[in-house]
Amino acid sequence: MPKPRRRIAPASAVGTPHGRIHIAPVGFEVERVTEPLEADRADRVYLLTRAERDAAAPFVEEVTRRLRKASWPVEVRVVRTDLWDVFHALASLRAIFEAEGRVDRSARDVVPIRVNVSTGTKITAIAGTLACMLWNGTPYYAQVSRAWYSDRTPRVGEVHDVVERVESVGVYELRAPGPELVEVLEALARRGGVLRKRELLRELALDRPGPDGGKVVSPQAQHGRLRRRLDPLERRWGFVRTESSGPRARVLLTDQGRLALAMFGRGTPPTDRI
């Protein structure tokens, strides 16, 4: 008589606060990705990669193959993004944190998402660390004793990296600018990253009376409203830059401002469906 098949319980559903969720960019690594997942018995892992025909595709396939043969139930999701673009990488990370319901730092009894910052590219390491600072994740680094690849094109082998230990990376909380400041960045982004102050006033509706009505807002009051938003964005954060002065002055969104939008913006981040 054939033995009954062992039943394996399904992995935790998306959004379950106690699910052990990992995110791992995949470059030319295998064990560096899989061993931390095995040690933690991850419920779900998001593998970040570039494209199906990318040079690292065989490594993604090997990681996926090993995880699907694991002795515990683990769900594998492949998310395609640009590993060399911090904006795209961070937007993809943000989408995962949001889908898993892990963006509220004050939420209690929630297992932090763990992010592998030793795999992928230096850009994904930076983006992963930032994501953990923003949304209460836990970054970790898989230290290897020997790299099994050289200047030649890496190949998947039976043994690729020898992992000595996995260490958590300490991070601090990163606080976001207020919603009224993020609104300025979003307005600039909608209009190509640059607007004259007059145009920005209209875009933000700062030239109109408040919701309770009232008198027409004078030009001086309008620019006072705008200045209270632009000053911290420019002087404290460096997210915008003002050229010249007066009503014809232009406000430009800086590279730091674009990165801030990827981290703090309220719109849907540009990433593949996860």
C-alpha positions in Angstrom: 0.0 0.0 0.0 1.5 3.4 -0.9 2.2 5.7 1.9 -0.1 8.7 2.3 1.3 12.0 1.1 2.4 14.4 3.8 0.2 17.4 3.9 2.0 20.8 4.1 0.1 23.7 5.5 -0.2 26.7 3.2 2.1 29.7 3.8 0.7 32.8 5.6 -1.7 34.9 3.5 -0.5 38.3 2.3 -1.0 40.9 5.0 -0.8 38.4 7.9 1.0 40.4 10.6 2.8 37.3 11.9 4.0 36.1 8.5 7.8 35.7 8.1 8.4 37.8 5.0 11.8 38.2 3.3 12.9 40.3 0.4 16.0 39.4 -1.5 17.4 41.0 -4.6 19.1 38.3 -6.8 22.3 38.9 -8.6 24.9 36.2 -9.0 24.2 34.5 -5.7 22.4 31.4 -4.6 23.3 30.3 -1.0 23.5 34.0 0.1 19.8 34.2 -0.8 18.6 30.7 0.3 20.4 30.1 3.5 18.9 33.0 5.5 15.4 31.9 4.2 16.0 28.3 5.4 17.3 29.4 8.8 14.2 31.6 9.3 11.8 29.2 7.6 10.3 32.1 5.7 6.6 32.0 4.8 7.0 34.2 1.7 10.0 35.6 -0.2 10.0 38.3 -2.8 12.9 37.9 -5.2 13.9 41.2 -6.9 15.4 40.8 -10.4 15.7 42.7 -13.6 14.2 40.8 -16.6 13.7 37.3 -17.8 16.7 37.5 -20.1 19.0 39.1 -17.6 22.4 37.5 -17.0 21.2 36.6 -13.4 18.2 34.7 -14.7 19.8 31.3 -14.1 20.4 32.3 -10.5 16.8 33.3 -10.0 15.7 30.0 -11.4 18.1 28.0 -9.1 17.0 29.9 -6.0 13.3 29.3 -6.9 14.0 25.6 -7.6 15.6 25.1 -4.2 12.9 26.9 -2.4 10.2 25.0 -4.1 11.9 21.8 -2.9 12.0 23.0 0.7 10.7 20.9 3.6 8.4 23.7 4.8 5.8 25.7 2.8 7.4 28.8 1.4 5.8 31.0 -1.3 8.1 32.5 -3.9 7.2 35.7 -5.8 9.4 37.2 -8.4 9.3 41.0 -8.8 10.9 42.6 -11.8 12.4 46.0 -11.3 15.6 47.9 -12.2 18.2 46.9 -9.7 20.5 49.7 -10.9 17.9 52.5 -10.3 17.3 53.5 -6.7 13.9 55.0 -7.5 12.6 51.9 -9.1 14.1 49.6 -6.5 12.7 51.6 -3.7 9.3 51.9 -5.3 9.2 48.1 -5.6 10.2 47.7 -2.0 7.5 50.1 -1.0 4.9 48.2 -2.9 5.8 45.0 -1.1 5.7 46.6 2.3 2.3 48.2 1.5 0.9 44.9 0.2 2.0 43.1 3.3 0.6 45.8 5.5 3.9 46.7 7.1 4.2 50.5 6.6 2.8 51.5 10.0 5.7 51.8 12.4 3.3 52.2 15.4 1.5 48.9 14.7 2.0 46.3 17.5 2.6 42.6 17.3 3.8 42.8 13.7 6.8 40.7 12.6 9.1 43.1 10.6 9.9 42.2 7.0 13.5 41.1 6.7 15.5 42.4 3.7 18.7 40.9 2.4 21.1 43.8 1.8 24.1 41.5 0.9 22.7 40.4 -2.5 21.8 42.1 -5.7 23.5 45.4 -6.4 24.9 48.2 -4.2 21.8 50.2 -5.3 19.4 47.6 -3.9 21.5 47.5 -0.7 20.9 51.2 -0.3 17.2 51.0 -1.2 16.7 48.0 1.1 18.3 49.8 4.1 16.2 52.9 3.4 13.0 50.8 3.2 13.8 49.3 6.6 14.4 52.7 8.1 11.2 54.0 6.7 8.8 51.1 7.4 10.3 49.3 10.3 11.9 46.4 8.4 15.0 44.5 9.5 18.0 44.4 7.1 20.5 41.7 7.3 23.8 40.8 5.7 24.9 37.3 4.7 28.7 37.2 5.2 30.5 34.7 2.9 33.9 33.2 3.5 34.7 32.9 -0.2 33.3 34.2 -3.5 33.1 31.4 -6.0 33.1 33.7 -9.1 35.8 35.7 -10.8 36.0 38.1 -13.7 34.4 35.4 -15.9 30.6 35.2 -16.4 29.3 33.5 -13.2 27.6 30.1 -13.5 25.3 28.3 -11.2 27.0 25.4 -9.5 26.3 23.0 -6.8 28.1 25.2 -4.4 28.3 28.9 -5.2 28.8 30.9 -2.0 29.8 29.6 1.4 27.9 31.6 4.0 29.7 31.9 7.3 27.0 33.9 9.2 24.0 36.2 8.8 24.1 39.4 10.8 21.4 42.0 11.3 22.2 45.5 10.2 21.3 48.3 12.8 19.3 51.1 11.4 17.5 54.2 12.7 14.0 55.4 12.1 13.8 57.8 9.2 11.0 60.4 9.5 9.1 61.7 6.6 8.3 65.3 5.7 4.7 66.4 6.5 2.0 65.7 3.9 1.8 69.4 2.9 5.5 69.2 1.9 5.1 66.0 0.0 2.2 67.7 -1.9 4.7 70.2 -3.2 7.0 67.5 -4.5 4.1 65.7 -6.2 2.9 68.9 -7.8 6.4 69.5 -9.3 6.6 65.9 -10.5 3.3 66.1 -12.2 4.5 69.1 -14.2 7.9 67.7 -15.3 9.9 68.7 -12.2 9.9 72.5 -12.7 7.3 75.2 -12.2 7.2 78.9 -11.9 6.1 80.1 -8.5 2.8 81.5 -9.9 2.1 78.1 -11.5 3.0 76.2 -8.3 0.6 78.5 -6.3 -2.2 77.5 -8.6 -1.2 73.8 -8.6 -1.4 73.7 -4.8 -4.5 75.9 -4.7 -2.7 78.4 -2.4 -4.2 81.3 -4.4 -7.7 80.4 -3.1 -9.5 81.2 0.1 -9.6 78.4 2.7 -12.4 75.8 2.9 -14.4 78.2 5.1 -14.4 80.9 2.5 -13.3 84.4 3.3 -11.7 87.2 1.4 -9.6 87.0 -1.7 -6.0 86.0 -0.7 -3.6 88.8 -1.5 -0.5 88.0 -3.6 1.7 88.7 -0.5 -0.3 86.1 1.5 -0.1 83.6 -1.3 3.6 83.8 -1.5 3.8 83.7 2.2 1.9 80.4 2.2 4.2 79.0 -0.5 7.4 80.2 1.2 6.4 78.3 4.4 6.4 75.1 2.4 9.4 75.8 0.2 11.8 76.9 2.9 12.1 73.6 4.8 12.1 71.6 1.5 15.0 73.7 0.2 17.0 74.5 3.3 16.4 71.5 5.5 15.8 68.6 3.1 17.4 69.8 -0.2 14.4 68.4 -2.1 13.8 71.5 -4.2 15.9 74.3 -5.6 14.7 77.9 -6.3 16.1 79.8 -9.3 16.1 83.6 -9.2 13.5 85.5 -7.2 10.1 87.2 -7.5 6.9 85.8 -9.1 8.7 84.6 -12.1 11.2 82.5 -10.1 11.3 78.8 -10.9 11.1 75.9 -8.4 12.9 72.7 -9.5 12.6 69.2 -8.1 16.1 67.9 -7.2 17.3 64.3 -7.4 16.9 64.1 -3.6 13.4 65.3 -4.1 12.7 62.5 -6.6 14.1 60.0 -4.2 11.9 61.4 -1.5 8.8 60.9 -3.7 9.7 57.3 -4.2 9.9 56.9 -0.4 7.1 59.2 0.8 4.8 59.9 -2.2 1.2 58.9 -1.9 0.7 57.7 -5.4 1.0 54.1 -6.6 4.7 53.3 -7.0 5.8 52.3 -10.5 6.5 48.6 -10.1 5.3 45.3 -11.5 2.4 43.6 -9.8 3.5 41.6 -6.9 
